[in-house]
Amino acid sequence: MSDDNQITIDDHFILAELGEDELVEQMFDDLYDGLRELIEEGTTILLSRGWSAERVLSQALVAGMRIVGIDFRDGILFVPDVLLAANAMQGGMAILRPLLAETDIKPIGKMIIGTGIDNSIDDYFAALEAKEFALAVGAKCRDAAQTAEIVPRLRKERRRAFCA
């Protein structure tokens, strides 16, 4: 095989050597690709550089998941891709959650999340995505298995809003 036909992969680099903007952009790519270990590493690096947990959450993780959500909406990504991205985000959240709990940030509210009537994979994903984003912006979440369980749960927990 001639050198012209060889495929070289030159994507190996050390995350800690990237500048902050480059690291955040790389984290967007890593979220998109569902690379949990790299998201955990990137989260740790940003924190070690003095970023607050809130800043890492909003500017790296939530911003990266926004890209995933847009591509899912537009039919570029599919449920398995988004689940991988959500799993990668959970890696970063596992690091941030204890730090966020130590802050004076109060939850923005409480949400009760349930799947639709038919329990399809789309309903499951929608509930999972809603929960991930709600947790990411500081809401406390409770799960209700089916929509029929939501209204009694709303009454029990004295909530006034319901979104479907």
CORZI-V493722 format. One record per residue. SS is DSSP state (@ for helix, = for strand, . for the rest). PSI is psi in degrees with one decimal (none if undefined). Layout:
BEGIN
ss=SS psi=PSI
ss=SS psi=PSI
END
This chain:
BEGIN
ss=. psi=133.1
ss=. psi=162.8
ss=@ psi=-28.1
ss=@ psi=-26.3
ss=@ psi=-2.4
ss=. psi=139.7
ss=. psi=126.0
ss=. psi=139.7
ss=. psi=113.5
ss=. psi=36.8
ss=. psi=9.7
ss=. psi=121.5
ss=. psi=168.2
ss=. psi=120.9
ss=@ psi=-39.2
ss=@ psi=-18.0
ss=@ psi=-7.9
ss=. psi=148.5
ss=. psi=168.4
ss=@ psi=-46.9
ss=@ psi=-42.4
ss=@ psi=-38.5
ss=@ psi=-44.3
ss=@ psi=-43.5
ss=@ psi=-40.9
ss=@ psi=-36.7
ss=@ psi=-35.5
ss=@ psi=-47.1
ss=@ psi=-41.4
ss=@ psi=-37.2
ss=@ psi=-47.6
ss=@ psi=-37.2
ss=. psi=-2.0
ss=. psi=34.1
ss=. psi=82.9
ss=@ psi=-47.9
ss=@ psi=-37.4
ss=@ psi=-33.5
ss=@ psi=-41.3
ss=@ psi=-43.9
ss=@ psi=-45.4
ss=@ psi=-40.5
ss=@ psi=-45.7
ss=@ psi=-40.7
ss=@ psi=-46.8
ss=@ psi=-42.0
ss=@ psi=-39.7
ss=@ psi=-21.1
ss=. psi=8.8
ss=. psi=5.7
ss=. psi=141.4
ss=. psi=158.9
ss=@ psi=-38.9
ss=@ psi=-39.8
ss=@ psi=-43.8
ss=@ psi=-44.7
ss=@ psi=-52.1
ss=@ psi=-43.2
ss=@ psi=-19.3
ss=@ psi=-57.3
ss=@ psi=-54.3
ss=@ psi=-41.0
ss=@ psi=-39.3
ss=@ psi=-39.5
ss=@ psi=-26.0
ss=@ psi=-39.9
ss=@ psi=-44.2
ss=@ psi=-45.3
ss=@ psi=-40.3
ss=@ psi=-45.1
ss=@ psi=-29.4
ss=@ psi=-45.9
ss=@ psi=-39.0
ss=. psi=3.0
ss=. psi=12.2
ss=. psi=-40.5
ss=. psi=157.4
ss=. psi=172.3
ss=@ psi=-49.7
ss=@ psi=-37.1
ss=@ psi=-42.6
ss=@ psi=-35.5
ss=@ psi=-38.5
ss=@ psi=-42.1
ss=@ psi=-41.9
ss=@ psi=-39.1
ss=@ psi=-41.2
ss=@ psi=-42.2
ss=@ psi=-37.2
ss=@ psi=-33.1
ss=@ psi=-46.0
ss=@ psi=-39.6
ss=@ psi=-33.3
ss=@ psi=-33.4
ss=@ psi=-40.5
ss=@ psi=-32.6
ss=@ psi=-48.4
ss=@ psi=-34.4
ss=@ psi=-40.5
ss=@ psi=-35.2
ss=@ psi=-27.4
ss=@ psi=-14.5
ss=. psi=172.8
ss=. psi=9.0
ss=. psi=125.9
ss=. psi=145.8
ss=. psi=143.2
ss=. psi=-11.2
ss== psi=-173.7
ss== psi=146.2
ss== psi=144.2
ss== psi=123.6
ss== psi=134.9
ss== psi=163.3
ss== psi=168.3
ss=. psi=-177.6
ss=. psi=-38.3
ss=. psi=-1.7
ss=. psi=37.9
ss=. psi=168.0
ss=@ psi=-33.1
ss=@ psi=-41.8
ss=@ psi=-43.6
ss=@ psi=-47.2
ss=@ psi=-43.5
ss=@ psi=-42.6
ss=@ psi=-42.2
ss=@ psi=-46.1
ss=@ psi=-43.6
ss=@ psi=-42.0
ss=@ psi=-44.8
ss=@ psi=-47.0
ss=@ psi=-37.4
ss=@ psi=-45.5
ss=@ psi=-38.2
ss=@ psi=-31.6
ss=. psi=7.4
ss=. psi=15.5
ss== psi=150.4
ss== psi=140.0
ss== psi=143.1
ss== psi=141.3
ss== psi=138.7
ss== psi=127.6
ss== psi=-39.8
ss== psi=159.7
ss=@ psi=-37.1
ss=@ psi=-24.0
ss=@ psi=-10.7
ss=@ psi=-47.2
ss=@ psi=-47.4
ss=@ psi=-36.6
ss=@ psi=-39.8
ss=@ psi=-43.8
ss=@ psi=-45.1
ss=@ psi=-40.8
ss=. psi=5.1
ss=. psi=46.5
ss=. psi=150.5
ss=. psi=-4.9
ss=. psi=148.8
ss=. psi=127.0
ss=. psi=136.0
ss=. psi=none
END
